[in-house]
């Protein structure tokens, strides 16, 4: 086997692993969506409080594991970028929750998840990072249509929502989408420079600090009972620390289009788990949507040479 063939095989393998990491992050976030619903519906916690403790626990775990590997000499040149990305990470979650509060879950989730792949793809094409061919268009369309079918069939917008609330909800959701798109586009550079672990630890600390500002309006309380404590720990360790680590590892290797499309597995995972564990109906259109989404992600794996970056290993 010659050198070029070997490099091509390694490149293909690396791209599939990176895509799998991004898909894994989306799936773990999908399990978190189910847990958040339990904490809000059964225990009365606010989404803001849940997000705060999720980031705090995740930050503690990540700092405990990767804290010694965070070197000031590497972090200092990227300090502003890290602060910006961590703020965006907290901001897109907060704006998404505010959108849901205004008009129900379906439309804000649809906007917050489906708009980012479009945003990053347009920017990537303009910057010459993506080739706007038919395959890319089909992948993007299939992923967005599939996600739309999954979400809109799962929950409808709350009836009788005031028009002003709708406008605010849409505005919050669009803001969430742009912040997530921006976070996806700059997080890879941070992971390449610092390493996925240290980068994730720094970003999560910033996100926790930003989310703590919400306590100025409504104090956060730690649950006194064991079941919600266990759910909080699951959110922090699994859906924050582990999922964000997988996301950062994938972000260092994938173009933002692939990264954002792969994480669309989040709503599919949440809906499937709701059907399996909570007995909720999984409609025919959701099956079609899931098939579209999975087919789109499979097609991404076929675009190996276009998806993978050539990251310089952090020194």
C-alpha positions as CSV (number, residue, x, y, z in Angstrom):
1,X,0.0,0.0,0.0
2,X,1.5,3.3,-1.1
3,X,1.7,6.4,1.1
4,X,-1.1,8.3,-0.6
5,X,-3.5,5.3,-0.2
6,X,-2.6,4.9,3.4
7,X,-3.2,8.6,4.1
8,X,-6.5,8.4,2.3
9,X,-7.6,5.5,4.4
10,X,-6.5,7.2,7.6
11,X,-8.4,10.4,6.5
12,X,-11.5,8.3,5.8
13,X,-11.3,6.5,9.2
14,X,-10.7,9.8,11.0
15,X,-13.7,11.5,9.4
16,X,-16.0,8.6,10.3
17,X,-14.8,8.7,13.9
18,X,-15.3,12.5,14.1
19,X,-18.8,12.1,12.6
20,X,-19.6,9.4,15.1
21,X,-18.4,11.6,17.9
22,X,-20.7,14.4,16.8
23,X,-23.6,12.0,16.4
24,X,-22.9,10.7,19.9
25,X,-23.0,14.2,21.3
26,X,-26.4,14.7,19.7
27,X,-27.7,11.5,21.0
28,X,-26.6,12.2,24.6
29,X,-28.2,15.7,24.4
30,X,-31.4,13.9,23.3
31,X,-31.4,11.8,26.5
32,X,-30.8,15.1,28.4
33,X,-33.9,16.6,26.8
34,X,-36.0,13.8,28.3
35,X,-34.4,14.3,31.8
36,X,-35.0,18.1,31.6
37,X,-38.7,17.4,30.9
38,X,-38.8,15.2,34.0
39,X,-37.2,17.7,36.2
40,X,-39.4,20.5,35.0
41,X,-42.7,18.6,34.9
42,X,-42.4,16.4,37.9
43,X,-40.2,18.4,40.3
44,X,-40.9,22.0,39.3
45,X,-37.4,23.2,38.4
46,X,-37.0,26.0,35.9
47,X,-35.1,25.2,32.7
48,X,-32.6,28.0,33.6
49,X,-31.9,26.3,37.0
50,X,-31.4,23.0,35.3
51,X,-29.0,24.4,32.7
52,X,-27.0,26.2,35.4
53,X,-26.4,23.1,37.5
54,X,-25.8,21.1,34.3
55,X,-23.0,23.4,33.3
56,X,-21.6,23.7,36.9
57,X,-21.4,19.9,37.4
58,X,-19.9,19.4,33.9
59,X,-17.3,22.1,34.6
60,X,-16.3,20.5,37.9
61,X,-15.9,17.1,36.2
62,X,-14.0,18.5,33.3
63,X,-11.7,20.7,35.4
64,X,-11.0,17.7,37.6
65,X,-9.9,15.6,34.7
66,X,-8.3,18.1,32.3
67,X,-7.5,21.1,34.6
68,X,-3.8,20.3,34.8
69,X,-3.5,20.2,31.0
70,X,-4.8,23.8,30.6
71,X,-1.7,25.9,30.0
72,X,-1.9,29.6,30.2
73,X,0.6,30.0,27.4
74,X,-1.9,28.3,25.0
75,X,-5.0,29.8,26.5
76,X,-4.0,33.4,26.7
77,X,-3.9,34.1,22.9
78,X,-7.4,32.5,22.6
79,X,-8.9,34.0,25.8
80,X,-11.3,36.4,24.1
81,X,-12.4,33.6,21.7
82,X,-13.0,31.2,24.6
83,X,-15.0,33.8,26.5
84,X,-17.0,34.5,23.3
85,X,-17.6,30.8,22.6
86,X,-18.5,30.0,26.2
87,X,-21.0,32.8,26.3
88,X,-22.5,31.7,23.0
89,X,-22.8,28.1,24.4
90,X,-24.8,29.4,27.4
91,X,-26.7,31.9,25.3
92,X,-28.1,29.6,22.7
93,X,-29.5,27.3,25.5
94,X,-31.0,30.2,27.4
95,X,-32.6,31.8,24.3
96,X,-34.0,28.5,23.2
97,X,-35.6,28.0,26.6
98,X,-37.0,31.6,26.5
99,X,-38.5,30.8,23.1
100,X,-40.2,27.7,24.5
101,X,-41.5,29.7,27.4
102,X,-43.1,32.1,25.0
103,X,-44.8,29.8,22.5
104,X,-44.3,26.1,23.4
105,X,-41.6,23.7,22.3
106,X,-42.2,22.8,18.7
107,X,-41.5,25.9,16.7
108,X,-38.5,27.2,18.9
109,X,-36.9,23.7,18.7
110,X,-37.5,23.6,15.0
111,X,-35.8,27.0,14.4
112,X,-33.0,26.5,16.9
113,X,-32.0,23.2,15.5
114,X,-32.7,23.5,11.8
115,X,-31.5,27.0,11.1
116,X,-27.8,26.5,12.2
117,X,-26.9,24.0,9.5
118,X,-28.2,26.4,6.9
119,X,-26.3,29.4,8.4
120,X,-23.0,27.5,8.6
121,X,-23.3,26.0,5.2
122,X,-24.0,29.4,3.5
123,X,-21.0,30.9,5.3
124,X,-18.8,27.9,4.4
125,X,-19.8,28.1,0.8
126,X,-19.1,31.9,0.7
127,X,-15.7,31.3,2.3
128,X,-14.8,28.5,0.0
129,X,-14.8,25.9,2.7
130,X,-17.7,23.9,1.1
131,X,-18.6,23.1,-2.4
132,X,-22.2,23.8,-3.2
133,X,-23.0,20.7,-5.1
134,X,-26.2,18.6,-5.5
135,X,-25.1,16.1,-2.8
136,X,-24.6,18.8,-0.2
137,X,-28.0,20.3,-1.0
138,X,-29.7,16.9,-0.7
139,X,-28.0,16.2,2.6
140,X,-29.0,19.5,4.0
141,X,-32.5,19.3,2.8
142,X,-33.0,15.7,3.9
143,X,-31.7,16.5,7.4
144,X,-33.8,19.6,7.9
145,X,-37.0,18.1,6.5
146,X,-36.5,15.0,8.6
147,X,-35.9,17.0,11.7
148,X,-39.0,19.1,11.0
149,X,-41.2,16.0,10.6
150,X,-39.8,14.6,13.9
151,X,-40.3,17.8,15.9
152,X,-43.6,19.0,14.5
153,X,-45.3,15.6,14.9
154,X,-44.0,15.3,18.4
155,X,-45.6,18.5,19.8
156,X,-47.7,21.3,18.6
157,X,-47.4,24.9,19.4
158,X,-49.4,25.9,22.4
159,X,-52.9,26.9,21.3
160,X,-54.1,30.5,21.8
161,X,-50.6,32.0,22.0
162,X,-50.6,35.8,21.9
163,X,-49.1,37.3,18.7
164,X,-46.6,39.3,20.7
165,X,-45.5,36.1,22.4
166,X,-45.1,34.4,19.0
167,X,-42.9,37.3,17.8
168,X,-40.8,37.2,20.9
169,X,-40.5,33.4,20.7
170,X,-39.4,33.4,17.1
171,X,-36.9,36.2,17.8
172,X,-35.4,34.2,20.8
173,X,-35.3,31.1,18.7
174,X,-33.5,32.8,15.8
175,X,-31.0,34.3,18.2
176,X,-30.4,30.8,19.6
177,X,-29.8,29.4,16.2
178,X,-27.3,32.1,15.3
179,X,-25.4,31.6,18.6
180,X,-25.3,27.9,18.1
181,X,-24.1,28.3,14.5
182,X,-21.4,30.7,15.7
183,X,-20.4,28.4,18.5
184,X,-20.1,25.5,16.1
185,X,-17.9,27.5,13.7
186,X,-15.4,28.7,16.3
187,X,-15.3,25.8,18.8
188,X,-13.2,23.7,16.4
189,X,-10.4,26.2,16.4
190,X,-10.3,26.3,20.2
191,X,-10.2,22.5,20.3
192,X,-7.4,22.3,17.8
193,X,-5.3,24.8,19.8
194,X,-5.9,23.5,23.3
195,X,-7.0,19.9,22.8
196,X,-10.6,18.7,23.1
197,X,-10.5,18.1,26.9
198,X,-9.0,21.4,28.0
199,X,-11.0,23.3,25.5
200,X,-14.3,21.8,26.7
201,X,-13.4,22.4,30.3
202,X,-12.7,26.1,29.6
203,X,-15.9,26.6,27.6
204,X,-18.0,24.9,30.2
205,X,-16.6,27.1,33.0
206,X,-17.5,30.2,31.0
207,X,-20.9,28.9,30.2
208,X,-21.6,28.1,33.9
209,X,-20.5,31.6,34.9
210,X,-22.7,33.2,32.2
211,X,-25.7,31.0,33.3
212,X,-25.2,32.1,36.9
213,X,-26.3,35.6,35.9
214,X,-29.8,34.3,35.6
215,X,-29.7,33.8,39.4
216,X,-30.0,37.6,39.7
217,X,-33.6,37.3,38.6
218,X,-34.5,33.9,40.2
219,X,-32.2,32.2,42.7
220,X,-31.1,28.6,41.9
221,X,-31.6,25.9,44.6
222,X,-30.0,22.5,44.7
223,X,-32.6,19.7,45.1
224,X,-33.0,18.1,48.5
225,X,-34.3,14.7,47.3
226,X,-32.3,11.9,45.9
227,X,-34.1,11.3,42.5
228,X,-33.7,14.9,41.2
229,X,-30.1,14.9,42.5
230,X,-29.3,11.8,40.5
231,X,-30.9,13.4,37.4
232,X,-28.8,16.6,37.9
233,X,-25.7,14.5,38.2
234,X,-26.6,12.6,35.0
235,X,-27.1,15.9,33.1
236,X,-23.8,17.3,34.3
237,X,-21.6,14.3,33.8
238,X,-23.2,12.7,30.7
239,X,-24.9,15.5,28.7
240,X,-22.5,18.3,29.6
241,X,-19.0,16.8,30.3
242,X,-19.1,13.7,28.1
243,X,-21.3,15.1,25.3
244,X,-19.5,18.4,25.1
245,X,-16.2,16.6,25.0
246,X,-17.4,14.4,22.1
247,X,-18.7,17.6,20.4
248,X,-15.4,19.4,20.8
249,X,-13.4,16.4,19.5
250,X,-15.6,16.3,16.5
251,X,-15.5,20.0,16.0
252,X,-11.7,19.9,15.7
253,X,-12.0,17.6,12.7
254,X,-15.3,18.3,11.0
255,X,-16.6,21.3,9.0
256,X,-19.4,23.1,10.8
257,X,-22.0,21.8,8.3
258,X,-21.3,18.2,9.2
259,X,-21.1,19.0,12.8
260,X,-24.5,20.7,13.0
261,X,-26.2,18.2,10.9
262,X,-24.9,15.3,13.0
263,X,-26.1,16.8,16.2
264,X,-29.7,16.8,14.7
265,X,-29.9,13.3,16.2
266,X,-30.8,15.1,19.5
267,X,-34.6,15.4,18.8
268,X,-34.7,12.0,17.2
269,X,-33.2,10.4,20.3
270,X,-35.5,12.3,22.6
271,X,-38.6,11.3,20.6
272,X,-37.6,7.6,20.4
273,X,-36.9,7.5,24.1
274,X,-40.2,9.2,24.9
275,X,-42.0,6.5,22.8
276,X,-40.0,3.6,24.5
277,X,-40.0,4.8,28.1
278,X,-43.1,7.1,28.4
279,X,-45.4,5.3,26.0
280,X,-45.8,8.4,23.7
281,X,-47.0,7.7,20.1
282,X,-44.3,7.6,17.4
283,X,-46.2,8.6,14.2
284,X,-45.7,7.5,10.6
285,X,-44.3,10.9,9.6
286,X,-41.8,10.7,12.4
287,X,-40.6,7.4,11.1
288,X,-40.2,9.0,7.7
289,X,-38.4,12.0,9.3
290,X,-36.0,9.7,11.2
291,X,-35.2,7.9,8.0
292,X,-34.5,11.1,6.1
293,X,-32.2,12.3,9.0
294,X,-30.3,9.0,9.2
295,X,-29.9,8.9,5.5
296,X,-28.6,12.4,5.4
297,X,-26.0,11.6,8.1
298,X,-25.0,8.5,6.3
299,X,-24.5,10.6,3.1
300,X,-22.3,12.9,5.1
301,X,-19.9,10.0,5.7
302,X,-19.6,9.6,2.0
303,X,-18.3,13.1,1.7
304,X,-15.1,12.3,3.6
305,X,-12.7,14.5,1.6
306,X,-15.0,17.5,2.0
307,X,-15.8,17.1,5.6
308,X,-12.6,16.4,7.4
309,X,-10.2,19.2,8.3
310,X,-6.4,18.9,8.6
311,X,-6.0,20.0,12.2
312,X,-2.5,20.7,13.6
313,X,-2.1,18.7,16.8
314,X,-1.8,20.9,19.9
315,X,1.7,21.0,21.2
